[in-house]
């Protein structure tokens, strides 16, 4: 750890070793932070990373490209590869998940008869909008409809995959309910049918262990805003070695060229590694800001984060049941991501009131409040946030009698 202040007492860190990292996140001292599923707390090191970027630009100018800027996305991708148990050189950095998926899907030929993209109606809207646009290229988008309670049944996804399927695009953890999807089973069925698997792991990576080699998936995307505490502007794309040799993205750019600074106007000659999936000029400030969070998550290890997350989310669920709140997220540990979703009366108004009191959480129409502890959360904060929710629900309902 670097530059830590206000170190927790030894008695606290002995009971919960992950709290040793808490001083790296200054915002935790002023808020009840339960929003890591939507915007993770900023690591202390981000400020210095951005200051270094500004100093480098000012002092080195164009020379900065050869003195770290050009290699930064590759270094960051390899840091992520370690978290994903992916091979070095298999993760490319992008502006966001939508761009990352668009790059991957631009390499897919959606001509009949293999022109289907199978997804679910519970995938993140940005992905659904992207898939909808693929219809212009001949894609037939098949949305698997969830069961009651917005539950996606893997059997329904499997049933939608056939010899007409080109891509199966699913979320690892659903953003509304925090349901964990059995990606491995879906990937097996997709492979048997000759289809690619594209996984949106934004709500998984950093809180749910993701091993791309064990899952045997072809493509995976995610981003830094949430559990990785990397802030906006840094999405990523993993491409398996098997898929990488088959895919030639139509959405590309000069930095995907094997020698971009040759400025060759001839036919595209793609880089052999992850850079083949790059587009244009890289967003260096956002990538610099993402680095401290990635390093912390990599050092802690996602399995340790997952163990704590399951314990604290179970504690929240028990308290919610005591208070009579309907829990939307799965109760089964293996089916639950890092978020607890509560269907409470006047959820939008309750969320707005709590945000005004520096209680950080969010609200999604149709499901209610979303709250997420993370590795830096204390147990007493879990109890405190549930009490604050209870108070605001009562206030929103008004006096009774």
TAQUIWO-V867308 format. One line per field, one symbol per residue. phi: phi as a letter, one per 20 degrees, with the letter a starting at -180 (. if undefined). psi: psi as a letter, one per 40 degrees, with the letter a starting at -180 (. if undefined). A space follows every 10 residues. Layout:
BEGIN
phi=???
psi=???
END
This chain:
BEGIN
phi=.cmfclfggg fffffbgffg egffcgfffd ceeccffcbf fffgffgfgf ffgfffgfed lgfffedpff eggfffffff gffeldfgnd ddebfafgfg ffffffeeee fgeecedecc feffggffff fgffgfenfd edefefegml eeegfffgfe ebfeeebddc efcfffdmfe efffffffff ffendeddde dgedfocdgc dffffleecb cabdfefeld mfncdbcecf gffgfedcff ebafeeffcf eelfefffdf ffdfffdfde gfeggfffff fgfgffffff nfffffgfgf fffffffgff ffenefeeff efgfddfedd ddedflgfff fgffffdmde bbccgncoed cbfbfeeeff fffffffffg fffffffnfd p
psi=ihfiifhiid dddddgdeed edeegdddee ihhffeedhi ihideddddd ddddddddde bdeddefddd eddddddddd dddefiiiee hiiididddd dddddeehhf iiegeihhai eeihdddddd dddeddeeih hhhhhiaiff hhhdddddde haeehdhhhi idhhddefhh igdddddddd ddefiihhhh fdedhedhhh hddddfidih iaiedbdefe iiegiihhhi ddddeehghd haadeeidgd eefheaihhi idadeeeiba higddddddd dddddddddd hddddddddd dddddddddd ddeeihhdii dhdeehaeih hhgiifdddd dddddeefhh aihhhedaih hhiadehidd dddddddddd dddddddiii .
END
